[in-house]
Amino acid sequence: MIEVMFFGQLTDSTGVSSVMVEEVANTDMLIDMMKMRYPSLASSKYMVAVNNTMVTENTIITPGSKVAFMPPFSGG
């Protein structure tokens, strides 16, 4: 199982703060799955982290991983 967590306004747009999913090999597959389950993600801006590491390209996901969808943020 893989835990998928949503933060900030993504929690509001999906209606959940986390879900458990099975059999997802990589982040591209997971993003596609989440967009089908939560259509509002298709028009949302977000960043993805796998096991507390930000990723910008397709990344392998292993069972037990935690994946976070986070809204963009800026420092200051």
N, CA, C and O atoms as CSV, one atom per row, in Angstrom:
chain,resi,resn,atom,element,x,y,z
A,1,MET,N,N,0.838,-1.188,0.000
A,1,MET,CA,C,0.000,0.000,0.000
A,1,MET,C,C,0.881,1.249,0.000
A,1,MET,O,O,1.989,1.257,0.536
A,2,ILE,N,N,0.358,2.283,-0.610
A,2,ILE,CA,C,1.035,3.573,-0.692
A,2,ILE,C,C,0.093,4.615,-0.103
A,2,ILE,O,O,-1.083,4.670,-0.465
A,3,GLU,N,N,0.606,5.438,0.799
A,3,GLU,CA,C,-0.203,6.515,1.357
A,3,GLU,C,C,-0.002,7.769,0.513
A,3,GLU,O,O,1.125,8.202,0.274
A,4,VAL,N,N,-1.116,8.341,0.069
A,4,VAL,CA,C,-1.093,9.574,-0.712
A,4,VAL,C,C,-1.724,10.656,0.148
A,4,VAL,O,O,-2.864,10.524,0.592
A,5,MET,N,N,-0.976,11.726,0.381
A,5,MET,CA,C,-1.444,12.808,1.240
A,5,MET,C,C,-1.620,14.085,0.429
A,5,MET,O,O,-0.866,14.359,-0.505
A,6,PHE,N,N,-2.629,14.857,0.807
A,6,PHE,CA,C,-2.900,16.139,0.157
A,6,PHE,C,C,-2.793,17.237,1.204
A,6,PHE,O,O,-3.218,17.057,2.345
A,7,PHE,N,N,-2.224,18.381,0.815
A,7,PHE,CA,C,-2.021,19.482,1.738
A,7,PHE,C,C,-2.624,20.768,1.183
A,7,PHE,O,O,-2.841,20.901,-0.021
A,8,GLY,N,N,-2.891,21.714,2.089
A,8,GLY,CA,C,-3.385,23.032,1.700
A,8,GLY,C,C,-4.696,22.967,0.951
A,8,GLY,O,O,-5.578,22.182,1.296
A,9,GLN,N,N,-4.827,23.797,-0.081
A,9,GLN,CA,C,-6.078,23.848,-0.831
A,9,GLN,C,C,-6.361,22.540,-1.570
A,9,GLN,O,O,-7.495,22.305,-1.985
A,10,LEU,N,N,-5.352,21.687,-1.740
A,10,LEU,CA,C,-5.593,20.394,-2.385
A,10,LEU,C,C,-6.473,19.509,-1.510
A,10,LEU,O,O,-7.231,18.688,-2.027
A,11,THR,N,N,-6.381,19.666,-0.196
A,11,THR,CA,C,-7.274,18.939,0.705
A,11,THR,C,C,-8.707,19.392,0.465
A,11,THR,O,O,-9.626,18.573,0.447
A,12,ASP,N,N,-8.900,20.706,0.279
A,12,ASP,CA,C,-10.241,21.231,0.021
A,12,ASP,C,C,-10.773,20.750,-1.321
A,12,ASP,O,O,-11.939,20.370,-1.423
A,13,SER,N,N,-9.934,20.762,-2.347
A,13,SER,CA,C,-10.433,20.405,-3.680
A,13,SER,C,C,-10.672,18.912,-3.847
A,13,SER,O,O,-11.529,18.515,-4.637
A,14,THR,N,N,-9.924,18.064,-3.111
A,14,THR,CA,C,-10.156,16.619,-3.207
A,14,THR,C,C,-11.166,16.136,-2.181
A,14,THR,O,O,-11.804,15.101,-2.373
A,15,GLY,N,N,-11.315,16.878,-1.095
A,15,GLY,CA,C,-12.220,16.474,-0.034
A,15,GLY,C,C,-11.611,15.459,0.929
A,15,GLY,O,O,-12.299,14.965,1.823
A,16,VAL,N,N,-10.328,15.143,0.756
A,16,VAL,CA,C,-9.644,14.188,1.643
A,16,VAL,C,C,-8.253,14.717,1.967
A,16,VAL,O,O,-7.683,15.509,1.217
A,17,SER,N,N,-7.714,14.262,3.108
A,17,SER,CA,C,-6.345,14.635,3.432
A,17,SER,C,C,-5.373,13.510,3.084
A,17,SER,O,O,-4.182,13.754,2.891
A,18,SER,N,N,-5.884,12.267,3.002
A,18,SER,CA,C,-5.027,11.166,2.573
A,18,SER,C,C,-5.874,9.995,2.103
A,18,SER,O,O,-7.025,9.835,2.510
A,19,VAL,N,N,-5.285,9.183,1.244
A,19,VAL,CA,C,-5.907,7.954,0.753
A,19,VAL,C,C,-4.818,6.898,0.634
A,19,VAL,O,O,-3.636,7.217,0.504
A,20,MET,N,N,-5.230,5.648,0.680
A,20,MET,CA,C,-4.305,4.533,0.485
A,20,MET,C,C,-4.583,3.944,-0.898
A,20,MET,O,O,-5.741,3.740,-1.265
A,21,VAL,N,N,-3.530,3.672,-1.664
A,21,VAL,CA,C,-3.684,3.070,-2.987
A,21,VAL,C,C,-2.743,1.877,-3.105
A,21,VAL,O,O,-1.763,1.761,-2.370
A,22,GLU,N,N,-3.063,0.998,-4.042
A,22,GLU,CA,C,-2.242,-0.184,-4.289
A,22,GLU,C,C,-1.740,-0.176,-5.723
A,22,GLU,O,O,-2.302,0.495,-6.589
A,23,GLU,N,N,-0.696,-0.915,-5.956
A,23,GLU,CA,C,-0.209,-1.223,-7.296
A,23,GLU,C,C,-0.011,-0.001,-8.179
A,23,GLU,O,O,-0.579,0.089,-9.268
A,24,VAL,N,N,0.779,0.916,-7.712
A,24,VAL,CA,C,1.171,2.064,-8.518
A,24,VAL,C,C,2.691,2.023,-8.638
A,24,VAL,O,O,3.401,2.071,-7.633
A,25,ALA,N,N,3.181,1.933,-9.859
A,25,ALA,CA,C,4.617,1.727,-10.074
A,25,ALA,C,C,5.433,3.007,-10.008
A,25,ALA,O,O,6.599,2.986,-9.613
A,26,ASN,N,N,4.811,4.142,-10.402
A,26,ASN,CA,C,5.587,5.375,-10.472
A,26,ASN,C,C,4.686,6.586,-10.309
A,26,ASN,O,O,3.461,6.472,-10.277
A,27,THR,N,N,5.315,7.745,-10.205
A,27,THR,CA,C,4.548,8.962,-9.943
A,27,THR,C,C,3.643,9.349,-11.113
A,27,THR,O,O,2.558,9.886,-10.889
A,28,ASP,N,N,4.058,9.092,-12.348
A,28,ASP,CA,C,3.188,9.412,-13.486
A,28,ASP,C,C,1.881,8.632,-13.405
A,28,ASP,O,O,0.805,9.188,-13.627
A,29,MET,N,N,1.978,7.336,-13.085
A,29,MET,CA,C,0.773,6.514,-12.950
A,29,MET,C,C,-0.094,7.006,-11.798
A,29,MET,O,O,-1.318,7.057,-11.915
A,30,LEU,N,N,0.541,7.368,-10.685
A,30,LEU,CA,C,-0.206,7.840,-9.525
A,30,LEU,C,C,-0.916,9.156,-9.827
A,30,LEU,O,O,-2.086,9.321,-9.480
A,31,ILE,N,N,-0.225,10.087,-10.465
A,31,ILE,CA,C,-0.842,11.370,-10.806
A,31,ILE,C,C,-2.042,11.152,-11.715
A,31,ILE,O,O,-3.092,11.761,-11.507
A,32,ASP,N,N,-1.904,10.290,-12.723
A,32,ASP,CA,C,-3.035,9.998,-13.607
A,32,ASP,C,C,-4.205,9.408,-12.820
A,32,ASP,O,O,-5.356,9.782,-13.042
A,33,MET,N,N,-3.909,8.482,-11.896
A,33,MET,CA,C,-4.945,7.861,-11.085
A,33,MET,C,C,-5.654,8.896,-10.213
A,33,MET,O,O,-6.880,8.890,-10.101
A,34,MET,N,N,-4.872,9.785,-9.595
A,34,MET,CA,C,-5.464,10.787,-8.717
A,34,MET,C,C,-6.292,11.802,-9.506
A,34,MET,O,O,-7.314,12.276,-9.010
A,35,LYS,N,N,-5.866,12.143,-10.725
A,35,LYS,CA,C,-6.651,13.063,-11.561
A,35,LYS,C,C,-7.973,12.430,-11.972
A,35,LYS,O,O,-8.978,13.130,-12.094
A,36,MET,N,N,-7.989,11.109,-12.188
A,36,MET,CA,C,-9.252,10.433,-12.521
A,36,MET,C,C,-10.160,10.384,-11.294
A,36,MET,O,O,-11.370,10.582,-11.407
A,37,ARG,N,N,-9.583,10.121,-10.132
A,37,ARG,CA,C,-10.366,10.021,-8.898
A,37,ARG,C,C,-10.828,11.397,-8.421
A,37,ARG,O,O,-11.940,11.544,-7.915
A,38,TYR,N,N,-9.973,12.397,-8.584
A,38,TYR,CA,C,-10.251,13.767,-8.134
A,38,TYR,C,C,-10.042,14.725,-9.306
A,38,TYR,O,O,-8.970,15.317,-9.429
A,39,PRO,N,N,-11.042,14.886,-10.164
A,39,PRO,CA,C,-10.882,15.692,-11.385
A,39,PRO,C,C,-10.387,17.118,-11.131
A,39,PRO,O,O,-9.791,17.725,-12.021
A,40,SER,N,N,-10.617,17.658,-9.948
A,40,SER,CA,C,-10.162,19.023,-9.659
A,40,SER,C,C,-8.637,19.129,-9.694
A,40,SER,O,O,-8.103,20.223,-9.876
A,41,LEU,N,N,-7.936,18.023,-9.523
A,41,LEU,CA,C,-6.462,18.068,-9.582
A,41,LEU,C,C,-5.957,18.440,-10.971
A,41,LEU,O,O,-4.865,18.993,-11.107
A,42,ALA,N,N,-6.738,18.143,-11.995
A,42,ALA,CA,C,-6.300,18.426,-13.366
A,42,ALA,C,C,-6.057,19.923,-13.576
A,42,ALA,O,O,-5.212,20.312,-14.382
A,43,SER,N,N,-6.798,20.757,-12.850
A,43,SER,CA,C,-6.640,22.204,-13.018
A,43,SER,C,C,-5.876,22.840,-11.853
A,43,SER,O,O,-5.757,24.063,-11.778
A,44,SER,N,N,-5.366,22.016,-10.957
A,44,SER,CA,C,-4.631,22.528,-9.796
A,44,SER,C,C,-3.126,22.515,-10.053
A,44,SER,O,O,-2.611,21.693,-10.811
A,45,LYS,N,N,-2.454,23.432,-9.411
A,45,LYS,CA,C,-0.988,23.427,-9.438
A,45,LYS,C,C,-0.517,22.766,-8.151
A,45,LYS,O,O,-1.030,23.056,-7.071
A,46,TYR,N,N,0.462,21.877,-8.273
A,46,TYR,CA,C,0.979,21.186,-7.096
A,46,TYR,C,C,2.363,20.645,-7.367
A,46,TYR,O,O,2.803,20.527,-8.511
A,47,MET,N,N,3.033,20.322,-6.280
A,47,MET,CA,C,4.331,19.660,-6.346
A,47,MET,C,C,4.158,18.291,-5.701
A,47,MET,O,O,3.246,18.083,-4.901
A,48,VAL,N,N,5.039,17.362,-6.055
A,48,VAL,CA,C,4.933,16.004,-5.536
A,48,VAL,C,C,6.215,15.651,-4.794
A,48,VAL,O,O,7.318,15.941,-5.257
A,49,ALA,N,N,6.052,15.026,-3.643
A,49,ALA,CA,C,7.185,14.515,-2.869
A,49,ALA,C,C,6.972,13.028,-2.622
A,49,ALA,O,O,5.862,12.593,-2.314
A,50,VAL,N,N,8.041,12.254,-2.757
A,50,VAL,CA,C,8.005,10.824,-2.458
A,50,VAL,C,C,8.945,10.591,-1.288
A,50,VAL,O,O,10.141,10.872,-1.365
A,51,ASN,N,N,8.386,10.073,-0.206
A,51,ASN,CA,C,9.174,9.820,1.004
A,51,ASN,C,C,9.992,11.044,1.427
A,51,ASN,O,O,11.191,10.959,1.693
A,52,ASN,N,N,9.300,12.178,1.479
A,52,ASN,CA,C,9.879,13.450,1.949
A,52,ASN,C,C,10.915,14.056,1.014
A,52,ASN,O,O,11.662,14.942,1.426
A,53,THR,N,N,10.981,13.601,-0.239
A,53,THR,CA,C,11.903,14.169,-1.219
A,53,THR,C,C,11.107,14.700,-2.401
A,53,THR,O,O,10.353,13.964,-3.037
A,54,MET,N,N,11.283,15.987,-2.690
A,54,MET,CA,C,10.580,16.577,-3.830
A,54,MET,C,C,11.060,15.915,-5.125
A,54,MET,O,O,12.254,15.678,-5.308
A,55,VAL,N,N,10.109,15.622,-6.020
A,55,VAL,CA,C,10.463,15.027,-7.308
A,55,VAL,C,C,9.891,15.894,-8.420
A,55,VAL,O,O,8.811,16.470,-8.286
A,56,THR,N,N,10.632,15.978,-9.517
A,56,THR,CA,C,10.180,16.779,-10.647
A,56,THR,C,C,10.032,15.949,-11.917
A,56,THR,O,O,9.587,16.453,-12.948
A,57,GLU,N,N,10.407,14.672,-11.839
A,57,GLU,CA,C,10.239,13.791,-12.986
A,57,GLU,C,C,9.682,12.470,-12.495
A,57,GLU,O,O,9.604,12.232,-11.289
A,58,ASN,N,N,9.293,11.605,-13.431
A,58,ASN,CA,C,8.703,10.330,-13.073
A,58,ASN,C,C,9.635,9.561,-12.133
A,58,ASN,O,O,10.820,9.391,-12.421
A,59,THR,N,N,9.088,9.102,-11.014
A,59,THR,CA,C,9.866,8.449,-9.973
A,59,THR,C,C,9.209,7.137,-9.583
A,59,THR,O,O,7.986,7.076,-9.452
A,60,ILE,N,N,9.986,6.102,-9.397
A,60,ILE,CA,C,9.463,4.799,-8.980
A,60,ILE,C,C,8.918,4.905,-7.558
A,60,ILE,O,O,9.516,5.542,-6.691
A,61,ILE,N,N,7.767,4.265,-7.340
A,61,ILE,CA,C,7.148,4.231,-6.018
A,61,ILE,C,C,7.132,2.778,-5.554
A,61,ILE,O,O,6.646,1.901,-6.268
A,62,THR,N,N,7.655,2.527,-4.376
A,62,THR,CA,C,7.672,1.168,-3.828
A,62,THR,C,C,6.601,1.040,-2.740
A,62,THR,O,O,6.216,2.035,-2.126
A,63,PRO,N,N,6.121,-0.188,-2.504
A,63,PRO,CA,C,5.127,-0.383,-1.439
A,63,PRO,C,C,5.631,0.186,-0.121
A,63,PRO,O,O,6.806,0.047,0.219
A,64,GLY,N,N,4.727,0.830,0.620
A,64,GLY,CA,C,5.103,1.453,1.886
A,64,GLY,C,C,5.524,2.905,1.744
A,64,GLY,O,O,5.765,3.583,2.742
A,65,SER,N,N,5.615,3.389,0.504
A,65,SER,CA,C,6.011,4.781,0.279
A,65,SER,C,C,4.903,5.734,0.714
A,65,SER,O,O,3.733,5.361,0.807
A,66,LYS,N,N,5.304,6.960,0.974
A,66,LYS,CA,C,4.368,8.040,1.247
A,66,LYS,C,C,4.588,9.101,0.180
A,66,LYS,O,O,5.708,9.561,-0.041
A,67,VAL,N,N,3.497,9.481,-0.475
A,67,VAL,CA,C,3.562,10.481,-1.539
A,67,VAL,C,C,2.703,11.661,-1.130
A,67,VAL,O,O,1.557,11.489,-0.714
A,68,ALA,N,N,3.251,12.848,-1.244
A,68,ALA,CA,C,2.530,14.063,-0.871
A,68,ALA,C,C,2.295,14.937,-2.089
A,68,ALA,O,O,3.206,15.177,-2.881
A,69,PHE,N,N,1.058,15.412,-2.231
A,69,PHE,CA,C,0.701,16.428,-3.208
A,69,PHE,C,C,0.597,17.730,-2.430
A,69,PHE,O,O,-0.227,17.856,-1.524
A,70,MET,N,N,1.447,18.713,-2.792
A,70,MET,CA,C,1.488,19.964,-2.043
A,70,MET,C,C,1.292,21.141,-2.984
A,70,MET,O,O,1.809,21.150,-4.102
A,71,PRO,N,N,0.538,22.138,-2.520
A,71,PRO,CA,C,0.401,23.333,-3.345
A,71,PRO,C,C,1.741,24.030,-3.450
A,71,PRO,O,O,2.602,23.852,-2.588
A,72,PRO,N,N,1.930,24.829,-4.506
A,72,PRO,CA,C,3.179,25.585,-4.624
A,72,PRO,C,C,3.331,26.518,-3.429
A,72,PRO,O,O,2.343,27.040,-2.912
A,73,PHE,N,N,4.543,26.721,-3.001
A,73,PHE,CA,C,4.784,27.640,-1.897
A,73,PHE,C,C,6.003,28.487,-2.245
A,73,PHE,O,O,6.835,28.124,-3.075
A,74,SER,N,N,6.068,29.625,-1.575
A,74,SER,CA,C,7.219,30.497,-1.810
A,74,SER,C,C,7.804,30.893,-0.463
A,74,SER,O,O,7.092,30.995,0.537
A,75,GLY,N,N,9.075,31.109,-0.456
A,75,GLY,CA,C,9.755,31.515,0.764
A,75,GLY,C,C,9.692,32.999,0.947
A,75,GLY,O,O,9.263,33.728,0.052
A,76,GLY,N,N,10.108,33.444,2.075
A,76,GLY,CA,C,10.094,34.880,2.272
A,76,GLY,C,C,10.604,35.273,3.615
A,76,GLY,O,O,10.654,36.461,3.933
